[in-house]
Amino acid sequence: MDPKTIADIKQLLLNERKRIEDELSKFTHRNTKSEEPKVDVEFKDIGNEEGDNAAEVAQFSDNLSLEDELEKVLRDIIGALAMIEAGTYGTCKYCKQPIDERRLVARPTSSSCIQCKKTLTQEV
């Protein structure tokens, strides 16, 4: 893969990482008290009425799901950036063959080629 494409993908990943981190910061905070730093979803206090309590629980539940999804995306982005830095970006982690550039442009966090992905998801 040419260096310009890798640089473009790296910038896209950096921008996406910033966006995800900004989104997470809207409803989470870093828990620095645990041995392994992690993100905790904030529980908003809307009010003391029964309906308020239900809304609090619903909002908290939604935020937990969203936080989980965003954390997964963030892990994939950080992994892709680490592969770029290590010089292994664009190589399938299973078969060690180059990943098609079109796949990486469409999904920059891909760590496997299409054939290995199909095998893993039993689409073959």
C-alpha positions in Angstrom: 0.0 0.0 0.0 1.4 3.4 -0.9 2.5 5.8 1.9 0.0 8.5 0.9 -3.0 6.1 1.3 -1.7 5.0 4.7 -1.2 8.7 5.8 -4.7 9.5 4.7 -6.1 6.5 6.6 -4.1 7.4 9.7 -5.5 11.0 9.6 -9.0 9.6 9.2 -8.5 7.3 12.2 -7.1 10.1 14.3 -10.1 12.3 13.5 -12.5 9.4 14.3 -10.7 8.7 17.6 -11.1 12.3 18.6 -14.8 12.3 17.6 -15.4 9.1 19.6 -13.6 10.4 22.7 -15.5 13.6 22.5 -18.8 11.7 22.3 -17.8 9.5 25.2 -17.0 12.5 27.3 -20.5 13.7 27.1 -21.9 11.0 29.3 -18.9 9.2 30.9 -16.0 9.9 33.0 -12.6 8.1 33.6 -12.5 6.0 36.7 -9.0 6.6 38.0 -9.6 4.8 41.3 -9.5 1.3 39.7 -6.2 -0.5 39.0 -7.0 -0.4 35.3 -8.3 3.0 34.2 -11.7 2.6 32.7 -14.7 4.6 31.6 -17.8 4.8 33.9 -21.2 5.9 32.6 -22.7 8.7 34.6 -26.0 8.2 36.3 -28.0 11.5 35.8 -30.4 12.5 38.5 -33.4 13.9 36.7 -35.8 14.1 39.7 -37.5 12.3 42.5 -40.9 11.5 40.8 -41.6 7.9 39.7 -41.5 8.9 36.0 -38.2 10.7 36.6 -36.7 7.6 38.1 -37.9 5.5 35.1 -36.4 8.1 32.8 -33.1 8.0 34.7 -32.9 4.2 34.4 -33.8 4.2 30.7 -31.2 6.9 30.0 -28.5 5.1 32.0 -29.3 1.8 30.1 -29.1 3.6 26.8 -25.8 5.2 27.7 -24.4 1.8 28.8 -25.1 0.3 25.5 -23.8 3.3 23.6 -20.6 3.4 25.8 -20.0 -0.3 25.1 -20.3 0.3 21.3 -18.1 3.4 21.3 -15.5 1.7 23.4 -15.3 -1.2 20.9 -14.9 1.2 18.0 -12.2 3.1 20.0 -10.3 -0.1 20.6 -10.4 -1.0 16.9 -9.2 2.5 16.0 -6.3 2.4 18.6 -5.4 -1.1 17.3 -5.3 0.1 13.7 -3.2 3.1 14.6 -0.8 0.8 16.5 -0.5 -1.4 13.4 0.3 1.7 11.3 3.1 2.6 13.7 4.4 -0.9 13.8 4.4 -1.2 10.0 2.0 -4.1 10.0 -1.1 -2.2 8.8 -2.8 -3.8 5.9 -1.6 -7.3 6.6 -4.2 -9.9 7.6 -3.6 -11.1 11.2 -4.7 -14.6 10.3 -3.2 -15.5 6.9 -0.5 -12.7 6.9 -1.5 -11.8 3.3 -2.1 -8.1 2.3 -5.6 -6.9 2.9 -7.2 -5.4 -0.2 -6.7 -1.6 -0.2 -10.4 -1.1 -1.1 -11.4 -2.9 2.1 -9.1 -0.7 4.2 -10.4 2.5 2.6 -14.0 1.3 3.2 -13.2 0.0 6.7 -9.9 1.4 8.0 -10.0 -0.7 11.2 -10.0 -4.0 9.3 -7.4 -6.4 10.6 -8.3 -9.3 8.4 -8.8 -10.0 4.7 -12.2 -10.7 3.3 -11.6 -14.4 2.9 -10.5 -14.9 6.5 -13.4 -12.7 7.7 -15.8 -14.9 5.8 -14.2 -18.0 7.2 -14.5 -16.6 10.8 -18.1 -15.7 10.3 -18.8 -19.0 8.5 -19.9 -17.3 5.3 -17.8 -19.7 3.2 
